[in-house]
Amino acid sequence: MGVGDGICHLCKSEAESVDHLFTSCITATILWQKNSQWCRISPIFAFSFKDLLEIHRDKYLDHRVKPVVHGIIISACWCLWLARNKAIFSGFDAKAGSIFSEVKSLGFLWYKNRSKNWSISWPDWCKFVIM
């Protein structure tokens, strides 16, 4: 089985690794910027995949927002992974904006079905009005 040239299929400029794909790839960097702006949290600067999984533990985050931010980070990682696989196996040209739209949609479904705030509307979710 061929493994290709080892170049990231999203940015096509760096060697692909877990940390590159999720933290330093330009597509991921833009996605994290969009997520932090949307959630109204400090800019997300992660140097490793583990850093991403720890963002919700920030002492400056409201305790009610922490699980939501954690869910959004996990959703974003999943959407990045899916975009990477679509790029490899279907020739899909992944853009951070479309991945971000997927994060919002998937995050909405997750939050609406897993939280006590099941009555949240799509417009409120898009404005990140969750409390």
N, C-alpha and C positions, 0 to 999 in steps of 0.2 A: 504494500500500500504506500503510495507516494504521500509525502508530508508537505510538499510545496517548498517554497523558498523561505518560509519562516517570517515573512513580512506581514505586518498587521493589515488585515483586509478592510479596515475602516479608514485608516489614514494613508495607507500604502507608502509609508516613509520610515517606519521603525520596525525593529524586530518585535514580534508578538510575544508577550508573556502575560501572565495574569495581571501583574501590577501595571504593565503598560496598557493593556486593554481597558482596565477599569479606572486608572488614575491619570496616566500621562498622555494617552492618545488624545489628539485634539478634539475628536468627537466626544470623548468622555469628559474632557475639560469643559467644553461648551455645555454639555448636558448637566454637569454639576452646577455650573453657573446659573443655568436656567432654573434648576431645582431650588437652589438657595434663594434666588430672587422670588420665585413663586411662593415658597414657604416662609419668606421674610425671616430668614436666619442668616447668620454670618456666612460669608463665602466659604464654600467647601473646598478645602485644600487637603487632599489626601496623597500620601506618598506610597501607600500600600493598600491592598485590598482590606487588610485588617483595620486600617484607619477608617475606611468607609463604614465598617460594621460597628465602629465605636462612636460615630458622630452623634447619635441620639443620647449619648451619655454626657454631653456638654452641660456643665453646671449652670450655664446661662439660659438654657432652654426651659421654658415653662414645663412643669411636670406633666401637664395634660397634652402637650404637643410631642413629647419624646416618643411615645409609641407610634404616633402618626408619622413622624420623620423617619423612624426606623423602618416602618413599612414602605415608605416612599423610596428610601435608599435600596431596600431589597428589591422592590419592583423595578427600579432603574437599572440595577445590576442585571436582572433577568432580561429586561428589554435590550440592554447592550449586548448581552450574550446572544439573544435571538437575532439581532441585527447583524452581528458578526457571522452567525451561521447562515443567514440569508445571503450575505455577501459572498461567502465561500461556495455555497451549494446552489444558489440561484442567480448569482451575478447581480444581486440587489445593491444599489448604490445608497448606502446608509447616510442619512443626514441627521444631525443632532436635533433639529426641529421636529422631524417626524418621530424620532425616538422619544422625545419629550412628550409629544402628544400621546403616544402609547403609554408612557409612564402615568400620565394624568388619568387616562381611561382605566388602565389596570388598577391604579391606586384607588380610584373612585369605587370600582366594583369591590375591591378588597375592603375598603373602609366601610362602605355602606352595608356590607354583609357580615362584617366581623366586629363592628363597634356597637356601642349602646346608642350612638347617634344615627340610627338607621334612617331617619327622616331627612338627612342632608340632601339638598338638591344639587344637580349638576352645576348650575351657575354659582352657588355658594362654594362648592368644591373648587371650581376654577379660580375663584378669588381667594381660596384657602381660608374661608370662614368656616371653621370647624367646631367652634365652641359656642 
